[in-house]
């Protein structure tokens, strides 16, 4: 039965799809903590990306070892509700992060700009922690995925290759067949993907890094072929299990 499903069957995901942010979710959500200690600020992010560093607020360069993407930062206070962080790797700026607090102090919008990548915009809701007179951005924040545009403009394009396989392109890409073999990934933190056609509307993907399974995805296309639900289960860098659900509409 399984062989009959796979041989000659078409991938139901074939086509172009756009992400519907308001109907997508991340559980548990990403969290951000900003703590002000006199002339320094400690920033801790947990979730898909883990950050933990303490830096001075005087606009001068501060070494922040232990973070994979950068090892120096500069914190600049623009005004009462705006701040800017320059992330550097060995002296060279790799990203600029602009933080803007809403007028009621309950929402924080973070825009990250880096060379060669589209701007990433995340929105955070105040979830705890005491506001500080020294810095109104201080406190505990939880990411609001319904307002976040981290994947702004994310487009998936999936094409049949005519050989019982597909080419996939989105924020990473691959060419693979439904034969149980591992295929190389491009622009991904994982190394390989294995595809399984479960039925006429469902595809499972298994991702590996260093020969270890790191992520399992399920793609389900609606009966009318106009909507696709993507559910992924993986592990944060902290070791915490996470489930993310994304909804796509066909273009």
C-alpha positions in Angstrom: 0.0 0.0 0.0 2.8 2.4 0.9 4.6 1.7 -2.3 1.4 2.2 -4.3 1.1 5.7 -2.7 4.6 6.7 -3.6 5.2 5.4 -7.1 4.1 7.9 -9.7 2.1 9.9 -7.1 2.3 13.7 -7.3 3.5 15.9 -4.4 0.3 17.8 -3.3 2.5 20.8 -2.3 3.5 21.6 -5.9 2.8 25.3 -6.6 3.6 28.7 -5.1 2.4 29.5 -1.6 2.5 32.6 0.7 2.5 32.6 4.5 -0.6 33.8 6.4 1.0 35.3 9.6 -2.2 35.8 11.7 -3.1 32.1 11.5 0.4 30.9 12.4 1.7 30.0 15.8 4.8 29.0 17.8 4.5 27.0 21.1 6.3 27.8 23.3 6.9 31.3 22.0 10.2 33.1 21.9 11.0 35.1 25.0 13.1 38.2 25.6 14.4 39.7 28.8 15.9 43.2 29.2 17.5 44.1 32.5 19.0 47.4 33.4 21.9 47.5 35.9 23.1 51.1 36.4 25.0 51.9 33.2 24.7 48.4 31.6 21.9 46.4 30.0 21.6 42.6 30.0 19.7 41.1 27.1 18.6 37.4 27.1 16.7 35.8 24.3 15.4 32.2 24.5 13.7 30.2 21.8 14.8 29.6 18.2 17.8 31.9 18.8 19.6 32.0 22.1 21.4 35.2 23.1 22.8 36.3 26.4 25.0 39.3 26.8 25.6 42.4 28.9 26.8 45.6 27.4 27.3 49.3 28.4 24.7 51.8 27.2 27.2 54.5 26.3 27.5 53.7 22.5 31.0 52.2 22.9 31.9 48.8 21.7 31.6 46.0 24.2 32.9 42.5 23.9 30.2 39.8 24.2 31.8 36.4 23.8 29.8 33.2 23.5 27.3 34.4 20.9 27.7 32.5 17.5 26.7 35.3 15.2 28.6 38.2 16.8 31.2 38.9 19.5 30.9 42.7 20.0 28.0 45.1 20.3 27.3 48.9 20.5 24.2 50.1 22.3 22.8 53.5 21.4 19.9 55.2 23.1 18.1 57.3 20.4 15.3 58.7 22.5 13.0 57.5 25.4 11.3 54.8 23.3 14.0 54.0 20.7 17.3 52.2 20.9 19.8 50.8 18.4 22.1 47.8 18.7 25.0 47.3 16.3 26.2 43.6 16.3 29.8 43.1 15.2 31.9 40.1 14.3 35.6 40.8 14.8 35.1 44.6 14.4 32.8 44.4 11.3 29.1 45.2 11.6 27.0 42.1 10.7 23.6 43.4 11.8 21.8 46.5 13.1 18.9 46.1 15.4 16.4 48.9 16.0 14.1 48.6 19.0 11.0 50.8 19.2 8.6 50.8 22.1 4.9 51.6 21.7 3.5 54.8 23.3 1.7 52.7 26.0 4.8 50.7 26.7 3.2 47.3 26.1 4.6 46.4 22.7 8.2 46.3 21.4 8.9 46.2 17.7 12.4 45.0 16.7 13.8 45.4 13.2 17.0 43.6 12.3 18.9 44.7 9.2 21.8 42.7 7.8 23.7 42.7 4.5 22.3 40.3 1.9 19.0 39.6 3.8 15.6 41.2 3.9 14.8 43.1 7.1 13.4 40.9 9.9 10.6 42.5 12.0 9.5 40.8 15.3 6.9 42.1 17.6 7.0 41.4 21.4 4.3 41.9 24.0 5.2 42.9 27.6 4.6 39.8 29.7 6.2 40.7 33.0 9.1 42.4 34.7 9.1 45.8 36.1 9.4 48.9 34.0 12.6 50.9 34.7 12.9 54.6 35.0 16.4 54.2 33.5 15.1 52.3 30.4 11.4 51.9 29.5 12.4 48.9 27.3 13.4 46.9 30.4 11.1 44.0 31.3 10.0 40.5 30.2 8.7 40.2 26.6 7.0 37.3 24.7 6.9 37.2 20.9 3.6 37.9 19.3 3.7 35.8 16.1 0.4 37.1 14.9 2.0 40.5 14.5 5.6 39.4 13.7 6.9 39.8 10.2 10.1 37.8 10.7 9.2 35.9 7.5 7.8 39.0 5.8 7.2 38.1 2.1 8.0 34.4 2.7 7.2 32.6 -0.5 7.4 28.8 -1.0 7.8 27.5 -4.5 7.6 23.7 -5.1 8.1 22.3 -8.6 7.8 18.7 -9.8 11.0 17.5 -11.4 9.3 14.8 -13.6 11.2 12.0 -11.9 8.9 11.4 -8.8 10.7 14.2 -7.0 10.5 17.9 -6.3 12.6 21.0 -6.1 11.7 23.1 -3.0 12.7 26.8 -2.4 11.8 29.1 0.5 14.1 30.3 3.3 16.2 27.2 2.4 16.1 24.9 -0.7 16.6 21.3 -1.9 15.8 18.8 -4.6 14.6 15.4 -3.4 12.6 12.3 -4.3 10.1 10.2 -2.3 12.4 7.2 -2.0 13.5 7.3 1.6 17.0 8.6 0.8 18.7 11.6 2.3 19.1 14.7 0.1 21.4 17.7 0.7 19.9 21.0 1.9 21.1 24.5 0.8 21.1 27.5 3.1 19.9 25.5 6.1 21.1 24.8 9.6 20.3 21.1 8.8 22.3 18.9 6.5 19.8 16.6 4.8 16.1 16.0 4.2 14.1 12.7 3.6 10.6 12.9 2.1 7.7 10.6 2.6 4.3 10.8 0.7 1.8 9.7 3.4 -1.3 10.1 1.3 -2.6 12.2 -1.6 -2.7 15.3 0.6 0.1 14.8 3.1 3.9 14.9 3.0 6.3 14.2 5.9 9.8 15.6 6.0 12.6 14.5 8.3 15.7 16.7 8.7 19.1 15.6 10.0 22.3 17.3 11.1 25.4 15.3 11.8 23.4 12.2 11.2 21.0 13.0 14.0 17.3 13.7 13.5 16.7 17.4 14.4 13.3 18.2 13.0 10.1 16.4 11.7 7.6 18.3 9.5 4.2 17.5 8.3 2.6 19.3 5.3 -1.2 18.9 4.8 -2.9 20.4 1.7 -6.6 21.0 1.9 -9.1 19.1 -0.3 -9.5 22.1 -2.6 -5.7 22.5 -2.9 -5.9 26.2 -1.9 -4.5 26.0 1.7 -1.5 24.2 3.2 -0.8 23.7 6.9 2.8 23.1 7.9 3.5 21.7 11.4 7.1 21.2 12.6 8.4 19.7 15.8 12.0 20.4 16.8 14.2 21.5 19.7 15.4 24.9 20.7 19.1 25.5 21.3 18.2 25.4 25.0 16.9 21.8 24.6 13.3 22.8 24.9 10.9 21.1 22.5 8.9 23.4 20.2 6.0 23.0 17.9 5.4 25.6 15.1 2.3 25.7 12.9 2.3 27.9 9.7 -0.6 28.4 7.3 0.0 29.0 3.6 -2.4 30.1 0.9 -1.8 29.2 -2.8 -1.0 32.0 -5.1 
